[in-house]
Amino acid sequence: MCNVKNLKLILTGILVVLFSVVAAGCGDDQQVSVVEQSNKPSGANSNGENQYKIYLITMDLVDDFWKSIDKGCRQAVEEIGGIDYKWIGPDLNEDGPQMECIDQAVAEGANAILLASSSPRGVIPALEKAAAAGVKIVYVDNPSEFDHVAFLATDNEAAGVTAGETLKKGLADAGITSGTIGVTANKSNVTSTELRTKGFRQAFEGTDFVLTETFYAEDDNQSLKDFAAAHPEYVAFFGSNERTARAIGEQMRESGSKQMVMGFDTSDSVLTLLHDGYLYATIQQKPEVMGHDGIKTAVEALKGTFTENNKRIDTGVVVLFRDSV
């Protein structure tokens, strides 16, 4: 029979082990938030078993856009069944923390990963390890340059052209045929917004409008507001994603400026600004379709019924105006 001293030693050892397990995370300095299903995930087979483990890894867990992709994923999980699904992502939109999340998914036995890559090449080392472990890789919204099953996203260059043509018509209807347009993006080296701004510029080729060099906020919303506030002479602005559209629209509201703002994405905040007249229009992507069809594609690839590689799937866009909301 154990004496009291030995019992205390045993209990102390158990506590140390438990503390070590809890303290372990996606990295020593970065905490990775995890949103996951219950112990019996939605979509489980009738006997409660799951055939596949699939992870969604986004740039962060904050933007409404990522939440919409997650919503689409969960819809597909419910429909298909037999899937253990988790959504994880770093607190900071940086390559290092996202690679740690990819490593976590692989270590936990992921069969497939849906990834919105933080940059074109920055997470490739982690993706190489995932591929070597047999993990199927499907990109949503923003790809890496690493081989994959499929990439589901807006045709961002074409959507940028649509945004440009929409703003150009709005300016023409207001009798404005020349002037400077401020072009903005949240971060440099993000493929989706680089393509959008490229397409946007194409729409104004051959006109008398001057487009600025792209202003990058680097996750600083106040810098976007300051940029807009510093240029009351600009006839318009283009916010190439949710954060930039929201920040510039908020600056228009705070200043009372009548400059025209072309937005991108449709969070509740963006739609409110559109409804209240601080955005001229915004481009609505289909993130739920990206998530829903991304899960379906991953499952088909795991079953062997989807055999293509590096397949590009355009999920489409819609232009929304004030009377649309």
C-alpha positions in Angstrom: 0.0 0.0 0.0 1.3 3.5 -1.0 2.3 5.7 1.9 1.3 9.4 1.9 4.7 10.6 0.8 4.7 8.4 -2.2 1.1 9.4 -3.0 2.1 13.1 -3.0 5.0 12.4 -5.4 2.7 10.5 -7.8 0.1 13.3 -7.8 2.8 15.9 -8.3 4.1 14.0 -11.3 0.7 13.8 -12.9 0.1 17.5 -12.4 3.5 18.3 -14.1 2.6 16.1 -17.1 -0.9 17.7 -17.4 0.6 21.2 -17.2 3.1 20.4 -20.0 0.3 19.1 -22.3 -1.8 22.2 -21.7 1.1 24.5 -22.2 2.0 23.0 -25.6 0.7 24.9 -28.6 1.4 25.9 -32.1 4.6 27.6 -31.1 6.5 28.9 -28.2 5.6 32.5 -28.7 2.4 32.4 -30.7 -1.0 31.1 -29.5 -3.1 29.5 -32.2 -6.8 29.8 -31.6 -8.9 26.7 -32.5 -12.5 26.4 -33.4 -13.6 22.8 -33.6 -16.6 20.6 -33.5 -17.8 18.8 -30.4 -16.6 15.4 -29.3 -19.0 13.9 -31.9 -18.4 16.2 -34.9 -21.3 17.4 -37.0 -21.5 15.1 -40.0 -20.5 11.9 -38.2 -21.7 8.6 -39.6 -24.7 7.0 -37.9 -22.3 5.0 -35.7 -20.5 8.2 -34.7 -17.3 7.3 -36.6 -15.5 9.7 -38.9 -13.8 8.5 -42.1 -11.7 11.7 -42.7 -10.1 14.5 -40.7 -10.1 17.8 -42.5 -8.7 21.2 -41.3 -9.4 24.7 -42.5 -6.4 27.0 -41.9 -6.9 30.7 -42.6 -4.7 33.8 -42.3 -6.3 34.6 -38.9 -9.6 33.9 -37.1 -10.9 37.5 -37.0 -12.2 38.6 -40.4 -15.8 37.9 -41.3 -14.7 36.5 -44.6 -12.9 33.6 -42.9 -16.0 33.0 -40.7 -18.1 32.7 -43.9 -15.7 30.1 -45.4 -15.9 28.2 -42.1 -19.7 28.3 -42.3 -19.6 26.8 -45.8 -17.3 24.1 -44.6 -19.6 23.2 -41.8 -22.6 23.0 -44.2 -20.6 20.5 -46.4 -19.6 18.5 -43.3 -23.2 18.2 -42.3 -24.3 17.1 -45.8 -21.5 14.6 -46.5 -21.0 13.0 -43.0 -18.0 11.1 -41.8 -15.8 14.1 -41.3 -13.9 15.3 -38.3 -13.5 19.0 -39.0 -11.5 21.8 -37.3 -10.9 25.4 -38.1 -7.6 26.8 -36.9 -5.4 29.8 -37.6 -2.8 32.1 -36.2 -3.4 35.2 -34.2 -1.2 37.1 -36.6 -1.3 36.9 -40.4 2.3 35.8 -40.8 4.0 32.9 -42.4 5.7 31.5 -39.3 2.6 31.1 -37.2 0.6 29.7 -40.1 3.3 27.1 -40.8 3.0 26.0 -37.1 -0.7 25.5 -37.7 0.0 23.4 -40.8 2.4 21.3 -38.7 -0.2 21.0 -36.0 -2.8 19.7 -38.5 -0.3 17.1 -39.8 0.7 16.0 -36.4 -3.0 15.5 -35.4 -3.5 13.2 -38.4 -5.2 15.5 -41.0 -6.1 13.8 -44.2 -6.7 17.1 -46.0 -6.1 20.8 -45.4 -8.1 23.7 -46.8 -5.7 26.6 -46.7 -5.9 30.4 -47.3 -2.2 30.9 -47.6 -0.6 33.9 -45.9 1.8 34.4 -48.8 2.8 32.7 -52.1 6.0 31.0 -50.9 6.3 31.6 -47.2 4.6 28.4 -46.0 6.0 26.0 -48.6 8.3 24.2 -46.2 5.3 23.2 -44.0 3.3 22.2 -47.1 6.1 20.0 -48.3 6.0 18.1 -45.0 2.2 17.9 -45.3 2.4 16.5 -48.8 5.1 14.0 -47.7 2.6 12.8 -45.1 0.0 12.2 -47.7 -2.2 15.2 -46.9 -4.4 16.6 -49.7 -4.0 20.3 -50.1 -6.9 22.5 -51.3 -6.5 26.3 -51.4 -9.4 28.7 -50.7 -9.2 32.4 -51.5 -5.4 32.8 -51.5 -3.0 30.1 -52.8 0.6 29.2 -52.2 2.8 28.3 -55.2 3.0 24.7 -53.9 1.3 21.9 -55.8 -2.3 21.2 -54.8 -5.5 19.4 -55.6 -7.6 22.5 -56.4 -7.8 26.3 -55.8 -11.3 27.7 -55.1 -11.5 31.4 -55.2 -12.7 34.5 -57.0 -11.0 35.2 -60.3 -9.4 38.2 -58.5 -8.0 39.9 -61.6 -11.4 39.8 -63.4 -13.1 40.9 -60.2 -10.7 43.9 -60.0 -11.6 44.8 -63.6 -15.3 44.6 -62.6 -14.6 46.9 -59.6 -12.8 49.4 -61.8 -15.5 49.4 -64.5 -18.1 49.9 -61.8 -16.3 52.8 -60.3 -15.6 54.4 -63.7 -19.3 54.3 -64.6 -20.2 55.8 -61.2 -17.7 58.6 -61.7 -19.0 59.3 -65.2 -22.6 59.4 -63.9 -21.4 62.0 -61.4 -19.8 64.0 -64.3 -16.2 63.2 -63.2 -13.9 62.2 -66.1 -10.5 62.8 -64.6 -8.6 63.1 -61.3 -6.6 60.9 -58.9 -7.9 57.6 -57.4 -6.3 56.2 -54.3 -5.6 52.5 -54.5 -5.2 50.5 -51.2 -4.6 47.0 -49.9 -4.2 45.6 -46.4 -0.8 43.8 -46.9 1.8 43.5 -49.5 2.7 40.1 -51.0 -0.9 38.8 -50.8 -1.8 37.3 -54.2 -5.5 37.9 -54.1 -5.3 41.7 -53.5 -2.4 42.1 -55.9 -4.5 40.6 -58.7 -7.5 42.8 -57.7 -5.5 46.0 -57.9 -3.9 44.8 -61.2 -7.4 44.3 -62.7 -8.6 47.5 -61.3 -5.8 49.5 -62.9 -6.6 47.8 -66.3 -10.1 49.2 -66.2 -8.7 52.8 -66.2 -6.1 52.4 -68.9 -6.5 55.0 -71.6 -8.5 57.3 -69.4 -7.6 60.7 -67.9 -7.6 59.3 -64.4 -4.4 58.9 -62.4 -4.1 55.9 -60.0 -1.7 56.1 -57.1 0.8 53.5 -56.2 -0.9 50.9 -53.9 -1.0 52.1 -50.3 -0.4 49.1 -48.0 -1.9 49.3 -44.5 0.0 46.3 -43.0 -2.9 45.6 -40.6 -3.1 49.2 -39.4 -6.6 50.5 -40.0 -5.7 54.0 -38.7 -3.1 54.4 -41.4 -5.8 53.8 -44.0 -8.0 56.5 -42.4 -5.0 58.9 -42.3 -4.2 58.1 -46.0 -7.8 59.0 -47.0 -7.9 62.1 -44.7 -4.6 63.4 -46.2 -6.0 63.4 -49.7 -9.3 65.3 -49.9 -8.4 66.2 -53.5 -8.7 62.5 -54.7 -11.9 61.9 -56.6 -12.2 58.3 -55.3 -10.6 55.4 -53.5 -10.5 51.6 -54.0 -10.4 49.3 -51.0 -9.3 46.0 -52.3 -10.5 43.9 -49.4 -12.9 44.1 -46.4 -10.5 45.8 -44.0 -9.5 48.6 -46.5 -13.0 49.2 -47.7 -14.3 49.4 -44.1 -11.6 51.8 -42.9 -11.9 54.2 -45.8 -15.7 54.1 -45.6 -15.5 54.9 -41.9 -13.2 57.8 -42.7 -15.8 59.1 -45.2 -18.4 58.9 -42.5 -16.3 60.6 -39.9 -15.2 63.4 -42.2 -18.4 63.9 -44.1 -16.5 63.6 -47.4 -18.4 62.9 -50.6 -15.4 61.1 -52.3 -16.5 57.9 -54.0 -15.3 54.6 -52.5 -15.3 51.3 -54.3 -15.1 48.5 -51.9 -14.5 44.7 -51.8 -16.2 42.1 -49.6 -19.4 42.2 -47.6 -19.0 42.1 -43.9 -21.8 43.5 -41.8 -19.7 46.7 -41.3 -19.1 47.1 -45.1 -22.8 46.5 -45.9 -23.8 49.1 -43.3 -21.4 51.7 -44.8 -22.8 50.8 -48.3 -26.4 51.2 -47.1 -25.6 54.5 -45.4 -24.0 55.9 -48.6 -20.3 56.0 -47.6 -19.4 53.3 -50.2 -20.5 53.7 -53.8 -20.5 49.9 -54.3 -18.7 46.7 -53.2 -17.8 43.4 -54.7 -19.4 40.4 -53.0 -17.4 37.3 -53.2 -18.8 33.8 -52.3 -16.7 32.6 -49.4 -19.4 30.1 -48.3 -19.1 28.5 -51.7 -15.3 28.3 -51.3 -15.7 26.5 -48.0 -18.6 24.2 -49.0 -17.1 23.2 -52.4 -13.6 23.0 -50.9 -14.7 20.3 -48.4 -16.5 18.4 -51.2 -13.4 18.6 -53.4 -11.1 17.4 -50.6 -13.4 14.4 -49.9 -13.6 13.5 -53.6 -9.8 13.7 -53.8 -9.4 11.4 -50.7 -11.9 9.0 -52.3 -10.0 9.1 -55.6 -13.0 10.4 -57.6 -11.3 13.8 -58.1 -8.1 13.1 -59.9 -7.1 16.5 -61.3 -4.1 18.5 -59.9 -3.8 22.3 -59.6 -7.4 22.7 -60.7 -8.6 26.4 -60.7 -12.2 26.8 -59.7 -13.8 30.3 -60.0 -16.5 30.8 -57.4 -17.8 34.1 -58.9 -18.7 37.6 -57.7 -21.7 40.0 -57.5 -21.6 43.8 -57.5 -23.7 45.3 -54.7 -25.0 48.9 -54.6 -26.8 50.9 -52.0 -30.2 49.7 -53.1 -29.0 46.0 -52.9 -28.9 46.0 -49.1 
